Every structure is written in C-alpha cells, then in structure tokens.
C-alpha cells in the first residue's frame, strides 16, 4: 500500500526492517490496527535512521530521511543552546502537552537544536505515515500526528528567533551554513504540504488546536525569521508548500 501511495514510507520501512525494535511499534492483530500504529512506528524508525551514529553526531551534524530519493546528510549544526530557552516566547497553552515534555522536562529541555530538528523530521514522516492510510484508522493511536508537526515547526521558528536575539555568534554560524538553511526551508515547506494533505482527516489525526498553532506559525514575526534565515520568500496564501 505504501508502494502505491507513499513510496518514501515504503523505502524507510525497508531500510529499517531489520531494526529489532520495529516490531514493537506496530500492531499486527488487524489491518486497521496496523494502519493506526504506523504513525508511531514510522516516527520512531525515522529517529532510528536519522540518529544512527554513522549519519549523525549529536550537536555536531545531523542527517535526516526526507524521502526515498533525498536525504539531508551530515548537516552541520554547531551546537546551540538549550531549547527550553524558547519558553518565554510561548504565551498560550496551545502546545502545552508537548511543551511539558520537550521544553520543561529537565533532560529534554536541555537538548539543543539537534533535538528540535530530530523531533520535527520524525513528525514529518509520522504524519504522512498515518495520512496515507487514514481511512482505515479507527482509534486514537495517530491522533496527535498533525499537532507534532505544527508544534515542532513552532519550536524551530522560536529557536531561530532566540538565536538571533540572544546568541549573535551562533546565529551567524548557522546562518552561514547553506546546507542547514536549505534543510530548514525544506522542512518548513514539507510541513505545509503534509498539513494540507492531511486536512481531510484532521479530526482523526490532530486536535482542534492545530489550526490555531499553524496560524501562530504564520504570524509575521515567525514567517520573517524563516525568510531571513533561509533567504527564501515563503508563500502565505493557498500554496504554502511553495516559495514565491
């Protein structure tokens, strides 16, 4: 089914088929149960592929599975600062459940840009993993797939804003890294694409807050930081997965 609907998912599943943990992520008792479990399975196996020590060195460079024919390989990230530092810029409760895990938790909150990128890319694989089989999903196992993507785009935007405002030396380093600038743009556009594609199944794959989070992500100050960092002009109209 993935071969027909989403070859990149098939490619990742084949690449990770021998991972000893893969079978723990999937439900095998029914096809509908399998469909529901694939969001978590592909999300976690994306982590396994991306964070393999042969591809990623924590806080030094990252790799990411984008699709079956394109990967971001060993993109320099130059360390960074603890991602919890973006918390003062979050003045609502739209992402509170994830904020509590990824920003307020002592260990998770200490992760730097590596953590932001890792969760975002896994989310950008988990969402299509569920979207392309969404008509078979009957439970809640994939019910935060859209929230994960929208929230981690928010984290990335806020991280870049804090970098520019508080860490000018770091900002200059990452802004001078063309591979990272391109990767950030690709991830931003992928998020727009898959949030749009999954919209028909929004009630199954996300909370009612997703639209509000996305609206925050397209606030002028958050679009501006993406454009300044990447050098691209993003589309804020009906074709958000494209540049202008």
C-alpha positions as CSV (number, residue, x, y, z in Angstrom):
1,X,0.0,0.0,0.0
2,X,2.8,2.4,0.8
3,X,4.5,1.5,-2.5
4,X,1.4,2.8,-4.3
5,X,0.5,5.7,-2.0
6,X,3.8,6.9,-0.4
7,X,7.0,5.3,-1.7
8,X,9.1,7.2,0.8
9,X,7.4,5.3,3.6
10,X,8.0,2.0,1.9
11,X,11.6,3.0,1.4
12,X,12.1,3.8,5.1
13,X,10.3,0.7,6.2
14,X,12.5,-1.5,4.0
15,X,15.7,0.4,5.3
16,X,14.6,-0.2,8.9
17,X,13.0,-3.7,8.5
18,X,15.8,-5.4,10.4
19,X,15.7,-3.0,13.4
20,X,15.0,-5.1,16.4
21,X,12.5,-2.6,17.8
22,X,10.4,-2.2,14.7
23,X,8.0,-5.0,15.6
24,X,7.4,-3.4,19.0
25,X,5.9,-0.3,17.4
26,X,3.3,-1.9,15.2
27,X,0.0,-3.7,15.9
28,X,-0.3,-6.9,14.0
29,X,-3.7,-8.2,15.0
30,X,-5.7,-6.4,12.3
31,X,-5.1,-4.2,9.3
32,X,-6.9,-1.3,10.9
33,X,-4.8,-1.6,14.0
34,X,-1.7,-1.7,11.8
35,X,-2.7,1.5,10.0
36,X,-3.3,3.2,13.3
37,X,0.1,2.2,14.7
38,X,2.1,3.3,11.6
39,X,2.4,6.9,12.7
40,X,4.3,5.9,15.8
41,X,6.2,3.2,14.0
42,X,7.5,5.4,11.2
43,X,8.1,8.3,13.5
44,X,10.3,6.2,15.7
45,X,12.1,4.4,12.9
46,X,12.8,7.8,11.4
47,X,14.6,8.6,14.6
48,X,16.5,5.3,14.3
49,X,17.6,6.1,10.8
50,X,18.3,9.8,11.3
51,X,20.2,9.3,14.6
52,X,22.3,6.4,13.6
53,X,25.9,7.2,14.6
54,X,27.1,6.6,11.1
55,X,25.0,9.6,10.0
56,X,24.6,11.9,13.0
57,X,26.9,13.2,15.6
58,X,24.9,14.8,18.5
59,X,25.2,18.6,18.5
60,X,27.8,18.5,15.7
61,X,25.9,17.4,12.5
62,X,22.6,15.8,11.6
63,X,21.2,13.6,8.9
64,X,17.5,13.2,8.0
65,X,15.4,11.0,5.8
66,X,13.3,13.4,3.7
67,X,12.0,11.0,1.1
68,X,13.1,7.8,-0.7
69,X,15.3,9.8,-3.2
70,X,16.5,12.6,-1.0
71,X,18.3,12.8,2.3
72,X,19.9,15.6,4.3
73,X,23.3,14.2,5.1
74,X,25.6,15.4,7.9
75,X,24.3,18.9,8.0
76,X,26.5,21.0,10.5
77,X,24.5,22.5,13.4
78,X,27.3,23.9,15.6
79,X,25.8,23.0,19.0
80,X,23.4,25.7,20.0
81,X,21.6,26.4,23.3
82,X,19.0,24.6,25.4
83,X,15.7,24.6,23.7
84,X,13.9,25.4,26.9
85,X,15.0,29.0,26.3
86,X,12.2,29.4,23.8
87,X,9.6,29.0,26.6
88,X,9.2,32.8,27.3
89,X,8.0,33.3,23.7
90,X,5.1,30.8,24.2
91,X,2.4,32.7,25.9
92,X,-0.6,30.4,25.3
93,X,-1.5,26.8,26.1
94,X,-1.9,25.5,22.5
95,X,1.2,23.3,22.7
96,X,1.3,22.8,26.5
97,X,1.3,19.0,26.5
98,X,4.4,18.9,24.3
99,X,5.9,21.9,26.0
100,X,5.8,20.0,29.2
101,X,7.7,17.1,27.6
102,X,10.1,18.7,25.3
103,X,10.8,22.1,26.9
104,X,10.0,21.8,30.6
105,X,11.4,18.4,31.3
106,X,14.9,18.7,32.8
107,X,16.6,16.4,30.3
108,X,14.5,17.1,27.2
109,X,14.6,20.8,27.8
110,X,18.4,20.8,27.8
111,X,18.6,19.5,24.2
112,X,19.8,22.0,21.7
113,X,18.8,22.5,18.0
114,X,19.6,18.8,17.4
115,X,16.5,17.9,19.5
116,X,14.3,20.3,17.7
117,X,15.4,19.1,14.2
118,X,15.1,15.4,15.2
119,X,11.5,15.7,16.5
120,X,10.5,17.8,13.6
121,X,11.8,15.4,11.0
122,X,10.3,12.3,12.7
123,X,7.0,14.2,12.9
124,X,7.2,14.9,9.2
125,X,7.5,11.2,8.5
126,X,4.9,10.2,11.1
127,X,2.2,12.4,9.7
128,X,2.2,11.1,6.1
129,X,2.6,7.6,7.5
130,X,-0.9,7.9,9.0
131,X,-2.4,10.3,6.4
132,X,-2.0,7.8,3.5
133,X,-3.9,5.1,5.4
134,X,-6.2,7.4,7.3
135,X,-9.4,5.9,6.1
136,X,-8.6,2.7,8.0
137,X,-7.7,4.4,11.3
138,X,-10.4,3.9,13.8
139,X,-8.7,4.7,17.1
140,X,-6.6,7.4,18.7
141,X,-3.1,6.0,18.1
142,X,-2.3,8.7,15.5
143,X,-4.4,11.4,16.9
144,X,-1.6,13.9,17.6
145,X,0.2,13.5,14.2
146,X,-0.7,16.9,13.0
147,X,0.0,18.5,16.4
148,X,3.5,17.1,16.3
149,X,4.3,18.7,13.0
150,X,2.7,22.1,13.8
151,X,4.3,22.3,17.2
152,X,7.8,21.4,16.1
153,X,7.7,24.0,13.3
154,X,6.8,26.4,16.1
155,X,9.7,25.3,18.1
156,X,12.1,25.7,15.1
157,X,10.9,29.2,14.4
158,X,11.1,30.3,18.0
159,X,14.6,28.7,18.3
160,X,15.8,30.7,15.4
161,X,14.3,33.9,16.9
162,X,16.1,33.3,20.2
163,X,19.3,32.5,18.4
164,X,19.2,35.8,16.5
165,X,18.2,37.9,19.6
166,X,20.4,36.3,22.3
167,X,23.3,34.4,20.5
168,X,24.5,36.5,17.6
169,X,27.7,34.4,17.2
170,X,25.7,31.2,17.0
171,X,23.2,32.9,14.7
172,X,26.0,33.9,12.4
173,X,27.4,30.4,12.3
174,X,24.2,28.7,11.4
175,X,23.0,31.4,9.0
176,X,26.3,30.9,7.2
177,X,25.7,27.2,6.8
178,X,24.0,26.8,3.4
179,X,23.1,23.1,4.0
180,X,21.3,24.0,7.2
181,X,19.5,26.9,5.6
182,X,18.2,24.7,2.8
183,X,17.2,22.0,5.2
184,X,15.2,24.4,7.3
185,X,13.4,25.6,4.2
186,X,12.7,22.1,3.0
187,X,11.2,21.1,6.4
188,X,9.1,24.2,6.6
189,X,7.6,23.5,3.1
190,X,7.1,19.8,3.9
191,X,5.2,20.7,7.0
192,X,2.9,23.0,4.9
193,X,2.4,20.3,2.4
194,X,1.5,17.4,4.8
195,X,-0.7,19.6,7.0
196,X,-2.6,20.5,3.9
197,X,-2.7,16.9,2.6
198,X,-3.9,15.6,6.0
199,X,-6.6,18.2,6.4
200,X,-9.4,15.9,5.2
201,X,-8.6,13.6,8.2
202,X,-7.9,16.4,10.7
203,X,-10.4,15.1,13.2
204,X,-8.6,11.7,13.3
205,X,-5.0,13.0,13.1
206,X,-4.9,16.1,15.3
207,X,-6.5,18.2,17.9
208,X,-8.8,21.2,17.4
209,X,-5.8,23.4,18.2
210,X,-3.8,22.6,15.1
211,X,-5.3,25.4,13.1
212,X,-4.5,27.9,15.8
213,X,-0.9,26.7,16.1
214,X,-0.5,27.0,12.3
215,X,-1.9,30.5,12.5
216,X,0.7,31.4,15.1
217,X,3.4,29.8,12.8
218,X,2.3,32.2,10.0
219,X,2.3,35.3,12.2
220,X,4.5,37.9,10.6
221,X,7.4,37.6,13.1
222,X,7.6,33.8,12.6
223,X,7.4,33.9,8.8
224,X,10.0,36.6,8.9
225,X,12.6,34.5,10.8
226,X,12.2,31.6,8.3
227,X,12.6,34.0,5.4
228,X,15.6,35.8,6.9
229,X,17.3,32.5,7.8
230,X,16.7,30.7,4.5
231,X,16.8,33.7,2.2
232,X,13.6,32.5,0.5
233,X,10.2,34.1,0.3
234,X,7.6,31.7,1.5
235,X,4.0,31.6,0.3
236,X,1.5,32.5,2.9
237,X,-1.5,32.1,0.6
238,X,-3.1,28.9,-0.7
239,X,0.1,27.2,-1.8
240,X,2.1,27.3,1.4
241,X,4.2,24.4,0.4
242,X,5.9,26.6,-2.2
243,X,8.2,29.6,-2.2
244,X,7.2,32.7,-4.0
